[in-house]
Amino acid sequence: DDDDDAETDQGNPVERSVLVIFEKFVRETRAGHLKSTITFIYHFVVSLATAPQNAATRRIIELLPHDLMLNLARLDPQTFNLDLYLPLINLCDVTSTKRALQFTCLLRKLGGF
């Protein structure tokens, strides 16, 4: 595991690629245009939320930008709802819990409840 940590600290190329992709996802969802790219992003995030929870899935979920999930909720609060959001966060973490509250308030504001 120390080798894995060292690789992450030095910038694992796979993680860097995933982060670049996620940043592109954030930009696309921020633009707010419903198109095939947004549909792909939505299905990708749904797949992560419903995937078996193992170390690899958890690591990818940890890399998900919170803004991406907020943007998806803004685009369609009825579809990207709390049921999809909760498997993507760690409620044992204080920061994640605060973000979950922020997400819940956003859904309520947008009529997602």
Residue, then its C-alpha position, 0 to 999 in steps of 0.5 A: d500500500d505504501d507503493d500505492d500512496a507514493e504513486t498517488d503523491q507523485g501524480n498517478p497518470v490514470e488519476r490525472s487523466v480522470l481528474v482532467i475528464f472530470e474537470k471537462f464534465v464540470r465545464e460542460t454541466r456548468a454551461g447547462h446545455l442539455k445534449s449528448t455530452i450531458t447525457f453521457i456524464y449523467h449515465f457515467v455518474v449513475s453507473l458510479a452511484t450504483a456500482p459495487q462499492n470496492a476500493a477502485t470504485r471508491r477511489i474514482i468517487e473520491l475524485l468526483p468534483h462536488d461542483l459536477m454533482l451540483n451542476l447535474a442537480r441544477l440541470d435536472p433536480q428531479t432526476f439527479n436526486l438525493d438517492l443518486y447523490l448519497p452513494l457518492i459521498n462519505l457521510c462519516d466525513v465532516t466536509s462530505t456531510k456539509r456538502a450533502l447538506q448543501f446539495t439537499c438545500l439546493l434540491r429543495k430550492l429547485g423543487g427536487f423534493 
